[in-house]
């Protein structure tokens, strides 16, 4: 009976080692961060970090998985696809949560107006116009309305907004 017990223990240990060596299924890291933006799910399966906080040299996940070399080693290629938005210029990219934020993050407004950006029209906090400053694309924040400074072609931000 001692021999049978030894055989069972050996088999159990061998099975455990074999299972540990099997590759684990990749973890789905897609989540919805605050403001309904694309995020990165931490190992705790609860914390959702906004995409633009990944690989920013600040650990936002308890175990630092949002800053690991495997994830951040060859940006943007090492990032999961859901965290990246490629601008119309193929060599430019922004984090997915910066798409449709009202700001010209790509430099050519492709993250705000380009077909694949699929941004909704200006929200209630924005005024729709053709901005004169390169910072904005097709809307300006309403807080800039009637501030005595032209932000829209045709001055609609000063006289209509």
CNS distance restraints for C-alpha pairs under 8 A (distance, minus, plus):
assign (resid   1 and name CA) (resid   5 and name CA) 6.16 0.50 0.50
assign (resid   2 and name CA) (resid   6 and name CA) 6.16 0.50 0.50
assign (resid   3 and name CA) (resid   7 and name CA) 6.23 0.50 0.50
assign (resid   4 and name CA) (resid   8 and name CA) 6.22 0.50 0.50
assign (resid   5 and name CA) (resid   9 and name CA) 6.16 0.50 0.50
assign (resid   6 and name CA) (resid  10 and name CA) 6.07 0.50 0.50
assign (resid   7 and name CA) (resid  11 and name CA) 6.12 0.50 0.50
assign (resid   8 and name CA) (resid  12 and name CA) 6.12 0.50 0.50
assign (resid   9 and name CA) (resid  13 and name CA) 6.15 0.50 0.50
assign (resid  10 and name CA) (resid  14 and name CA) 6.09 0.50 0.50
assign (resid  11 and name CA) (resid  15 and name CA) 6.08 0.50 0.50
assign (resid  12 and name CA) (resid  16 and name CA) 6.17 0.50 0.50
assign (resid  13 and name CA) (resid  17 and name CA) 6.19 0.50 0.50
assign (resid  14 and name CA) (resid  18 and name CA) 6.12 0.50 0.50
assign (resid  15 and name CA) (resid  19 and name CA) 6.11 0.50 0.50
assign (resid  16 and name CA) (resid  20 and name CA) 6.15 0.50 0.50
assign (resid  17 and name CA) (resid  21 and name CA) 6.33 0.50 0.50
assign (resid  18 and name CA) (resid  22 and name CA) 6.61 0.50 0.50
assign (resid  28 and name CA) (resid  41 and name CA) 7.76 0.50 0.50
assign (resid  29 and name CA) (resid  39 and name CA) 7.87 0.50 0.50
assign (resid  29 and name CA) (resid  40 and name CA) 5.26 0.50 0.50
assign (resid  29 and name CA) (resid  41 and name CA) 4.55 0.50 0.50
assign (resid  29 and name CA) (resid  42 and name CA) 7.20 0.50 0.50
assign (resid  30 and name CA) (resid  38 and name CA) 7.23 0.50 0.50
assign (resid  30 and name CA) (resid  39 and name CA) 6.00 0.50 0.50
assign (resid  30 and name CA) (resid  40 and name CA) 5.48 0.50 0.50
assign (resid  30 and name CA) (resid  41 and name CA) 5.98 0.50 0.50
assign (resid  30 and name CA) (resid  82 and name CA) 6.93 0.50 0.50
assign (resid  31 and name CA) (resid  38 and name CA) 6.30 0.50 0.50
assign (resid  31 and name CA) (resid  39 and name CA) 4.94 0.50 0.50
assign (resid  31 and name CA) (resid  40 and name CA) 5.86 0.50 0.50
assign (resid  31 and name CA) (resid  41 and name CA) 5.73 0.50 0.50
assign (resid  31 and name CA) (resid  48 and name CA) 6.13 0.50 0.50
assign (resid  32 and name CA) (resid  36 and name CA) 5.61 0.50 0.50
assign (resid  32 and name CA) (resid  37 and name CA) 5.63 0.50 0.50
assign (resid  32 and name CA) (resid  38 and name CA) 5.14 0.50 0.50
assign (resid  32 and name CA) (resid  39 and name CA) 5.26 0.50 0.50
assign (resid  32 and name CA) (resid  48 and name CA) 6.79 0.50 0.50
assign (resid  32 and name CA) (resid  50 and name CA) 7.97 0.50 0.50
assign (resid  33 and name CA) (resid  37 and name CA) 5.15 0.50 0.50
assign (resid  33 and name CA) (resid  38 and name CA) 5.85 0.50 0.50
assign (resid  33 and name CA) (resid  39 and name CA) 4.96 0.50 0.50
assign (resid  33 and name CA) (resid  40 and name CA) 7.86 0.50 0.50
assign (resid  33 and name CA) (resid  48 and name CA) 5.43 0.50 0.50
assign (resid  33 and name CA) (resid  49 and name CA) 6.13 0.50 0.50
assign (resid  33 and name CA) (resid  50 and name CA) 5.32 0.50 0.50
assign (resid  34 and name CA) (resid  50 and name CA) 7.36 0.50 0.50
assign (resid  37 and name CA) (resid  50 and name CA) 6.85 0.50 0.50
assign (resid  37 and name CA) (resid  51 and name CA) 7.95 0.50 0.50
assign (resid  37 and name CA) (resid  96 and name CA) 7.92 0.50 0.50
assign (resid  37 and name CA) (resid  97 and name CA) 5.22 0.50 0.50
assign (resid  38 and name CA) (resid  50 and name CA) 6.30 0.50 0.50
assign (resid  38 and name CA) (resid  51 and name CA) 5.97 0.50 0.50
assign (resid  38 and name CA) (resid  82 and name CA) 7.36 0.50 0.50
assign (resid  38 and name CA) (resid  83 and name CA) 6.82 0.50 0.50
assign (resid  38 and name CA) (resid  96 and name CA) 6.25 0.50 0.50
assign (resid  38 and name CA) (resid  97 and name CA) 5.30 0.50 0.50
assign (resid  39 and name CA) (resid  48 and name CA) 5.76 0.50 0.50
assign (resid  39 and name CA) (resid  49 and name CA) 5.27 0.50 0.50
assign (resid  39 and name CA) (resid  50 and name CA) 4.33 0.50 0.50
assign (resid  39 and name CA) (resid  51 and name CA) 4.64 0.50 0.50
assign (resid  39 and name CA) (resid  83 and name CA) 7.00 0.50 0.50
assign (resid  39 and name CA) (resid  97 and name CA) 7.44 0.50 0.50
assign (resid  40 and name CA) (resid  48 and name CA) 5.50 0.50 0.50
assign (resid  40 and name CA) (resid  49 and name CA) 5.09 0.50 0.50
assign (resid  40 and name CA) (resid  50 and name CA) 6.31 0.50 0.50
assign (resid  40 and name CA) (resid  51 and name CA) 5.90 0.50 0.50
assign (resid  40 and name CA) (resid  54 and name CA) 7.40 0.50 0.50
assign (resid  40 and name CA) (resid  66 and name CA) 7.63 0.50 0.50
assign (resid  40 and name CA) (resid  83 and name CA) 7.48 0.50 0.50
assign (resid  41 and name CA) (resid  45 and name CA) 6.11 0.50 0.50
assign (resid  41 and name CA) (resid  46 and name CA) 7.05 0.50 0.50
assign (resid  41 and name CA) (resid  47 and name CA) 6.01 0.50 0.50
assign (resid  41 and name CA) (resid  48 and name CA) 4.65 0.50 0.50
assign (resid  41 and name CA) (resid  49 and name CA) 6.40 0.50 0.50
assign (resid  42 and name CA) (resid  46 and name CA) 6.85 0.50 0.50
assign (resid  42 and name CA) (resid  47 and name CA) 5.47 0.50 0.50
assign (resid  42 and name CA) (resid  48 and name CA) 6.28 0.50 0.50
assign (resid  42 and name CA) (resid  49 and name CA) 7.32 0.50 0.50
assign (resid  42 and name CA) (resid  61 and name CA) 5.55 0.50 0.50
assign (resid  42 and name CA) (resid  62 and name CA) 7.71 0.50 0.50
assign (resid  42 and name CA) (resid  65 and name CA) 6.72 0.50 0.50
assign (resid  42 and name CA) (resid  66 and name CA) 7.18 0.50 0.50
assign (resid  43 and name CA) (resid  61 and name CA) 7.57 0.50 0.50
assign (resid  43 and name CA) (resid  63 and name CA) 7.47 0.50 0.50
assign (resid  43 and name CA) (resid  65 and name CA) 7.24 0.50 0.50
assign (resid  44 and name CA) (resid  62 and name CA) 7.77 0.50 0.50
assign (resid  47 and name CA) (resid  61 and name CA) 7.01 0.50 0.50
assign (resid  49 and name CA) (resid  53 and name CA) 6.40 0.50 0.50
assign (resid  49 and name CA) (resid  54 and name CA) 7.24 0.50 0.50
assign (resid  49 and name CA) (resid  60 and name CA) 6.81 0.50 0.50
assign (resid  49 and name CA) (resid  61 and name CA) 7.50 0.50 0.50
assign (resid  50 and name CA) (resid  54 and name CA) 7.24 0.50 0.50
assign (resid  50 and name CA) (resid  97 and name CA) 6.80 0.50 0.50
assign (resid  51 and name CA) (resid  83 and name CA) 5.46 0.50 0.50
assign (resid  51 and name CA) (resid  95 and name CA) 5.88 0.50 0.50
assign (resid  51 and name CA) (resid  96 and name CA) 6.33 0.50 0.50
assign (resid  51 and name CA) (resid  97 and name CA) 5.73 0.50 0.50
assign (resid  52 and name CA) (resid  56 and name CA) 7.43 0.50 0.50
assign (resid  52 and name CA) (resid  83 and name CA) 7.97 0.50 0.50
assign (resid  52 and name CA) (resid  95 and name CA) 5.28 0.50 0.50
assign (resid  52 and name CA) (resid  96 and name CA) 7.49 0.50 0.50
assign (resid  52 and name CA) (resid  97 and name CA) 6.46 0.50 0.50
assign (resid  52 and name CA) (resid  98 and name CA) 7.35 0.50 0.50
assign (resid  53 and name CA) (resid  58 and name CA) 7.62 0.50 0.50
assign (resid  53 and name CA) (resid  60 and name CA) 7.45 0.50 0.50
assign (resid  53 and name CA) (resid  66 and name CA) 7.91 0.50 0.50
assign (resid  54 and name CA) (resid  60 and name CA) 7.97 0.50 0.50
assign (resid  54 and name CA) (resid  66 and name CA) 5.12 0.50 0.50
assign (resid  54 and name CA) (resid  67 and name CA) 6.42 0.50 0.50
assign (resid  55 and name CA) (resid  66 and name CA) 6.15 0.50 0.50
assign (resid  55 and name CA) (resid  67 and name CA) 4.90 0.50 0.50
assign (resid  55 and name CA) (resid  68 and name CA) 7.77 0.50 0.50
assign (resid  55 and name CA) (resid  71 and name CA) 7.60 0.50 0.50
assign (resid  55 and name CA) (resid  72 and name CA) 5.50 0.50 0.50
assign (resid  56 and name CA) (resid  67 and name CA) 7.29 0.50 0.50
assign (resid  57 and name CA) (resid  67 and name CA) 6.35 0.50 0.50
assign (resid  58 and name CA) (resid  67 and name CA) 7.14 0.50 0.50
assign (resid  59 and name CA) (resid  63 and name CA) 7.88 0.50 0.50
assign (resid  59 and name CA) (resid  64 and name CA) 4.92 0.50 0.50
assign (resid  59 and name CA) (resid  65 and name CA) 7.62 0.50 0.50
assign (resid  59 and name CA) (resid  66 and name CA) 6.37 0.50 0.50
assign (resid  59 and name CA) (resid  67 and name CA) 6.08 0.50 0.50
assign (resid  60 and name CA) (resid  64 and name CA) 6.55 0.50 0.50
assign (resid  60 and name CA) (resid  66 and name CA) 6.66 0.50 0.50
assign (resid  61 and name CA) (resid  65 and name CA) 6.10 0.50 0.50
assign (resid  61 and name CA) (resid  66 and name CA) 6.10 0.50 0.50
assign (resid  64 and name CA) (resid  68 and name CA) 6.70 0.50 0.50
assign (resid  66 and name CA) (resid  71 and name CA) 7.27 0.50 0.50
assign (resid  67 and name CA) (resid  71 and name CA) 6.85 0.50 0.50
assign (resid  67 and name CA) (resid  72 and name CA) 6.32 0.50 0.50
assign (resid  68 and name CA) (resid  72 and name CA) 6.07 0.50 0.50
assign (resid  68 and name CA) (resid  73 and name CA) 7.92 0.50 0.50
assign (resid  69 and name CA) (resid  73 and name CA) 4.86 0.50 0.50
assign (resid  70 and name CA) (resid  78 and name CA) 6.95 0.50 0.50
assign (resid  71 and name CA) (resid  78 and name CA) 5.34 0.50 0.50
assign (resid  71 and name CA) (resid  79 and name CA) 5.61 0.50 0.50
assign (resid  72 and name CA) (resid  76 and name CA) 7.90 0.50 0.50
assign (resid  72 and name CA) (resid  78 and name CA) 6.14 0.50 0.50
assign (resid  72 and name CA) (resid  79 and name CA) 6.80 0.50 0.50
assign (resid  73 and name CA) (resid  78 and name CA) 6.38 0.50 0.50
assign (resid  74 and name CA) (resid  78 and name CA) 5.11 0.50 0.50
assign (resid  74 and name CA) (resid  79 and name CA) 7.97 0.50 0.50
assign (resid  75 and name CA) (resid  79 and name CA) 6.50 0.50 0.50
assign (resid  76 and name CA) (resid  84 and name CA) 6.97 0.50 0.50
assign (resid  76 and name CA) (resid  93 and name CA) 7.58 0.50 0.50
assign (resid  79 and name CA) (resid  83 and name CA) 6.60 0.50 0.50
assign (resid  79 and name CA) (resid  84 and name CA) 7.25 0.50 0.50
assign (resid  80 and name CA) (resid  84 and name CA) 7.36 0.50 0.50
assign (resid  82 and name CA) (resid  96 and name CA) 6.88 0.50 0.50
assign (resid  83 and name CA) (resid  95 and name CA) 5.67 0.50 0.50
assign (resid  83 and name CA) (resid  96 and name CA) 5.00 0.50 0.50
assign (resid  83 and name CA) (resid  97 and name CA) 7.51 0.50 0.50
assign (resid  84 and name CA) (resid  93 and name CA) 6.80 0.50 0.50
assign (resid  84 and name CA) (resid  94 and name CA) 6.07 0.50 0.50
assign (resid  84 and name CA) (resid  95 and name CA) 4.76 0.50 0.50
assign (resid  84 and name CA) (resid  96 and name CA) 4.80 0.50 0.50
assign (resid  85 and name CA) (resid  93 and name CA) 5.61 0.50 0.50
assign (resid  85 and name CA) (resid  94 and name CA) 5.38 0.50 0.50
assign (resid  85 and name CA) (resid  95 and name CA) 5.86 0.50 0.50
assign (resid  85 and name CA) (resid  96 and name CA) 4.99 0.50 0.50
assign (resid  85 and name CA) (resid  99 and name CA) 7.12 0.50 0.50
assign (resid  85 and name CA) (resid 111 and name CA) 7.59 0.50 0.50
assign (resid  86 and name CA) (resid  90 and name CA) 6.53 0.50 0.50
assign (resid  86 and name CA) (resid  91 and name CA) 7.94 0.50 0.50
assign (resid  86 and name CA) (resid  92 and name CA) 6.20 0.50 0.50
assign (resid  86 and name CA) (resid  93 and name CA) 4.30 0.50 0.50
assign (resid  86 and name CA) (resid  94 and name CA) 6.52 0.50 0.50
assign (resid  87 and name CA) (resid  91 and name CA) 7.77 0.50 0.50
assign (resid  87 and name CA) (resid  92 and name CA) 5.43 0.50 0.50
assign (resid  87 and name CA) (resid  93 and name CA) 5.20 0.50 0.50
assign (resid  87 and name CA) (resid  94 and name CA) 7.27 0.50 0.50
assign (resid  87 and name CA) (resid 106 and name CA) 5.86 0.50 0.50
assign (resid  87 and name CA) (resid 110 and name CA) 5.62 0.50 0.50
assign (resid  87 and name CA) (resid 111 and name CA) 6.18 0.50 0.50
assign (resid  88 and name CA) (resid  92 and name CA) 7.58 0.50 0.50
assign (resid  88 and name CA) (resid 108 and name CA) 7.75 0.50 0.50
assign (resid  88 and name CA) (resid 110 and name CA) 5.73 0.50 0.50
assign (resid  88 and name CA) (resid 114 and name CA) 7.50 0.50 0.50
assign (resid  92 and name CA) (resid 106 and name CA) 6.79 0.50 0.50
assign (resid  93 and name CA) (resid 106 and name CA) 6.76 0.50 0.50
assign (resid  94 and name CA) (resid  98 and name CA) 6.58 0.50 0.50
assign (resid  94 and name CA) (resid  99 and name CA) 7.50 0.50 0.50
assign (resid  94 and name CA) (resid 105 and name CA) 6.90 0.50 0.50
assign (resid  94 and name CA) (resid 106 and name CA) 6.72 0.50 0.50
assign (resid  95 and name CA) (resid  99 and name CA) 7.33 0.50 0.50
assign (resid  97 and name CA) (resid 101 and name CA) 7.73 0.50 0.50
assign (resid  98 and name CA) (resid 105 and name CA) 7.06 0.50 0.50
assign (resid  98 and name CA) (resid 111 and name CA) 7.71 0.50 0.50
assign (resid  99 and name CA) (resid 105 and name CA) 7.81 0.50 0.50
assign (resid  99 and name CA) (resid 111 and name CA) 4.98 0.50 0.50
assign (resid  99 and name CA) (resid 112 and name CA) 6.25 0.50 0.50
assign (resid  99 and name CA) (resid 117 and name CA) 6.64 0.50 0.50
assign (resid  99 and name CA) (resid 119 and name CA) 7.85 0.50 0.50
assign (resid 100 and name CA) (resid 111 and name CA) 6.26 0.50 0.50
assign (resid 100 and name CA) (resid 112 and name CA) 4.92 0.50 0.50
assign (resid 100 and name CA) (resid 117 and name CA) 6.99 0.50 0.50
assign (resid 100 and name CA) (resid 118 and name CA) 7.99 0.50 0.50
assign (resid 100 and name CA) (resid 119 and name CA) 5.32 0.50 0.50
assign (resid 100 and name CA) (resid 120 and name CA) 7.69 0.50 0.50
assign (resid 101 and name CA) (resid 112 and name CA) 7.35 0.50 0.50
assign (resid 102 and name CA) (resid 112 and name CA) 6.51 0.50 0.50
assign (resid 102 and name CA) (resid 136 and name CA) 6.33 0.50 0.50
assign (resid 102 and name CA) (resid 137 and name CA) 6.84 0.50 0.50
assign (resid 102 and name CA) (resid 138 and name CA) 7.73 0.50 0.50
assign (resid 102 and name CA) (resid 139 and name CA) 6.57 0.50 0.50
assign (resid 102 and name CA) (resid 140 and name CA) 7.31 0.50 0.50
assign (resid 103 and name CA) (resid 109 and name CA) 7.87 0.50 0.50
assign (resid 103 and name CA) (resid 112 and name CA) 7.35 0.50 0.50
assign (resid 103 and name CA) (resid 135 and name CA) 5.95 0.50 0.50
assign (resid 103 and name CA) (resid 136 and name CA) 4.96 0.50 0.50
assign (resid 103 and name CA) (resid 137 and name CA) 6.64 0.50 0.50
assign (resid 104 and name CA) (resid 108 and name CA) 6.77 0.50 0.50
assign (resid 104 and name CA) (resid 109 and name CA) 4.97 0.50 0.50
assign (resid 104 and name CA) (resid 110 and name CA) 7.85 0.50 0.50
assign (resid 104 and name CA) (resid 111 and name CA) 6.91 0.50 0.50
assign (resid 104 and name CA) (resid 112 and name CA) 6.90 0.50 0.50
assign (resid 104 and name CA) (resid 134 and name CA) 7.07 0.50 0.50
assign (resid 104 and name CA) (resid 135 and name CA) 5.36 0.50 0.50
assign (resid 104 and name CA) (resid 136 and name CA) 5.33 0.50 0.50
assign (resid 104 and name CA) (resid 137 and name CA) 5.96 0.50 0.50
assign (resid 105 and name CA) (resid 109 and name CA) 7.07 0.50 0.50
assign (resid 105 and name CA) (resid 111 and name CA) 6.70 0.50 0.50
assign (resid 106 and name CA) (resid 110 and name CA) 6.24 0.50 0.50
assign (resid 106 and name CA) (resid 111 and name CA) 5.94 0.50 0.50
assign (resid 107 and name CA) (resid 134 and name CA) 7.75 0.50 0.50
assign (resid 109 and name CA) (resid 113 and name CA) 5.90 0.50 0.50
assign (resid 109 and name CA) (resid 114 and name CA) 7.12 0.50 0.50
assign (resid 109 and name CA) (resid 136 and name CA) 7.83 0.50 0.50
assign (resid 109 and name CA) (resid 137 and name CA) 5.63 0.50 0.50
assign (resid 110 and name CA) (resid 114 and name CA) 4.36 0.50 0.50
assign (resid 110 and name CA) (resid 115 and name CA) 7.96 0.50 0.50
assign (resid 110 and name CA) (resid 117 and name CA) 7.01 0.50 0.50
assign (resid 111 and name CA) (resid 117 and name CA) 5.52 0.50 0.50
assign (resid 112 and name CA) (resid 117 and name CA) 6.08 0.50 0.50
assign (resid 112 and name CA) (resid 118 and name CA) 7.81 0.50 0.50
assign (resid 112 and name CA) (resid 119 and name CA) 6.17 0.50 0.50
assign (resid 112 and name CA) (resid 137 and name CA) 6.67 0.50 0.50
assign (resid 112 and name CA) (resid 138 and name CA) 7.81 0.50 0.50
assign (resid 113 and name CA) (resid 117 and name CA) 6.45 0.50 0.50
assign (resid 113 and name CA) (resid 118 and name CA) 7.35 0.50 0.50
assign (resid 113 and name CA) (resid 119 and name CA) 6.80 0.50 0.50
assign (resid 113 and name CA) (resid 137 and name CA) 7.37 0.50 0.50
assign (resid 113 and name CA) (resid 138 and name CA) 7.55 0.50 0.50
assign (resid 114 and name CA) (resid 118 and name CA) 7.17 0.50 0.50
assign (resid 122 and name CA) (resid 126 and name CA) 5.50 0.50 0.50
assign (resid 122 and name CA) (resid 127 and name CA) 6.58 0.50 0.50
assign (resid 122 and name CA) (resid 128 and name CA) 6.02 0.50 0.50
assign (resid 122 and name CA) (resid 138 and name CA) 7.90 0.50 0.50
assign (resid 122 and name CA) (resid 139 and name CA) 6.09 0.50 0.50
assign (resid 123 and name CA) (resid 127 and name CA) 7.88 0.50 0.50
assign (resid 125 and name CA) (resid 141 and name CA) 6.04 0.50 0.50
assign (resid 125 and name CA) (resid 142 and name CA) 5.52 0.50 0.50
assign (resid 125 and name CA) (resid 143 and name CA) 7.95 0.50 0.50
assign (resid 126 and name CA) (resid 139 and name CA) 5.87 0.50 0.50
assign (resid 126 and name CA) (resid 140 and name CA) 5.42 0.50 0.50
assign (resid 126 and name CA) (resid 141 and name CA) 4.42 0.50 0.50
assign (resid 126 and name CA) (resid 142 and name CA) 4.88 0.50 0.50
assign (resid 127 and name CA) (resid 139 and name CA) 5.21 0.50 0.50
assign (resid 127 and name CA) (resid 140 and name CA) 5.26 0.50 0.50
assign (resid 127 and name CA) (resid 141 and name CA) 6.19 0.50 0.50
assign (resid 127 and name CA) (resid 142 and name CA) 5.58 0.50 0.50
assign (resid 127 and name CA) (resid 157 and name CA) 7.48 0.50 0.50
assign (resid 127 and name CA) (resid 161 and name CA) 6.82 0.50 0.50
assign (resid 128 and name CA) (resid 138 and name CA) 5.97 0.50 0.50
assign (resid 128 and name CA) (resid 139 and name CA) 4.32 0.50 0.50
assign (resid 128 and name CA) (resid 140 and name CA) 6.65 0.50 0.50
assign (resid 129 and name CA) (resid 138 and name CA) 5.59 0.50 0.50
assign (resid 129 and name CA) (resid 139 and name CA) 5.48 0.50 0.50
assign (resid 129 and name CA) (resid 140 and name CA) 7.28 0.50 0.50
assign (resid 129 and name CA) (resid 152 and name CA) 5.83 0.50 0.50
assign (resid 129 and name CA) (resid 153 and name CA) 7.30 0.50 0.50
assign (resid 129 and name CA) (resid 156 and name CA) 7.41 0.50 0.50
assign (resid 129 and name CA) (resid 157 and name CA) 7.97 0.50 0.50
assign (resid 130 and name CA) (resid 137 and name CA) 7.08 0.50 0.50
assign (resid 130 and name CA) (resid 138 and name CA) 5.42 0.50 0.50
assign (resid 130 and name CA) (resid 139 and name CA) 7.05 0.50 0.50
assign (resid 130 and name CA) (resid 152 and name CA) 5.44 0.50 0.50
assign (resid 130 and name CA) (resid 153 and name CA) 5.69 0.50 0.50
assign (resid 131 and name CA) (resid 136 and name CA) 6.20 0.50 0.50
assign (resid 131 and name CA) (resid 137 and name CA) 6.33 0.50 0.50
assign (resid 131 and name CA) (resid 138 and name CA) 6.39 0.50 0.50
assign (resid 131 and name CA) (resid 139 and name CA) 6.90 0.50 0.50
assign (resid 131 and name CA) (resid 140 and name CA) 6.98 0.50 0.50
assign (resid 131 and name CA) (resid 151 and name CA) 5.48 0.50 0.50
assign (resid 131 and name CA) (resid 152 and name CA) 4.24 0.50 0.50
assign (resid 131 and name CA) (resid 153 and name CA) 6.02 0.50 0.50
assign (resid 132 and name CA) (resid 150 and name CA) 7.59 0.50 0.50
assign (resid 132 and name CA) (resid 151 and name CA) 5.47 0.50 0.50
assign (resid 132 and name CA) (resid 152 and name CA) 5.37 0.50 0.50
assign (resid 132 and name CA) (resid 153 and name CA) 5.85 0.50 0.50
assign (resid 133 and name CA) (resid 151 and name CA) 6.46 0.50 0.50
assign (resid 136 and name CA) (resid 140 and name CA) 6.24 0.50 0.50
assign (resid 140 and name CA) (resid 144 and name CA) 7.07 0.50 0.50
assign (resid 140 and name CA) (resid 151 and name CA) 7.47 0.50 0.50
assign (resid 141 and name CA) (resid 145 and name CA) 7.62 0.50 0.50
assign (resid 142 and name CA) (resid 161 and name CA) 7.64 0.50 0.50
assign (resid 144 and name CA) (resid 149 and name CA) 7.95 0.50 0.50
assign (resid 144 and name CA) (resid 151 and name CA) 7.52 0.50 0.50
assign (resid 144 and name CA) (resid 157 and name CA) 7.35 0.50 0.50
assign (resid 145 and name CA) (resid 157 and name CA) 4.78 0.50 0.50
assign (resid 145 and name CA) (resid 158 and name CA) 5.70 0.50 0.50
assign (resid 145 and name CA) (resid 161 and name CA) 5.92 0.50 0.50
assign (resid 146 and name CA) (resid 157 and name CA) 6.13 0.50 0.50
assign (resid 146 and name CA) (resid 158 and name CA) 4.31 0.50 0.50
assign (resid 146 and name CA) (resid 159 and name CA) 7.06 0.50 0.50
assign (resid 146 and name CA) (resid 161 and name CA) 7.26 0.50 0.50
assign (resid 147 and name CA) (resid 158 and name CA) 6.98 0.50 0.50
assign (resid 148 and name CA) (resid 158 and name CA) 6.60 0.50 0.50
assign (resid 149 and name CA) (resid 158 and name CA) 7.48 0.50 0.50
assign (resid 150 and name CA) (resid 155 and name CA) 5.77 0.50 0.50
assign (resid 150 and name CA) (resid 157 and name CA) 6.88 0.50 0.50
assign (resid 150 and name CA) (resid 158 and name CA) 6.87 0.50 0.50
assign (resid 151 and name CA) (resid 155 and name CA) 7.05 0.50 0.50
assign (resid 151 and name CA) (resid 157 and name CA) 6.42 0.50 0.50
assign (resid 152 and name CA) (resid 156 and name CA) 6.06 0.50 0.50
assign (resid 152 and name CA) (resid 157 and name CA) 5.83 0.50 0.50
assign (resid 155 and name CA) (resid 159 and name CA) 6.44 0.50 0.50
assign (resid 156 and name CA) (resid 160 and name CA) 4.99 0.50 0.50
assign (resid 156 and name CA) (resid 161 and name CA) 6.09 0.50 0.50
assign (resid 157 and name CA) (resid 161 and name CA) 4.94 0.50 0.50
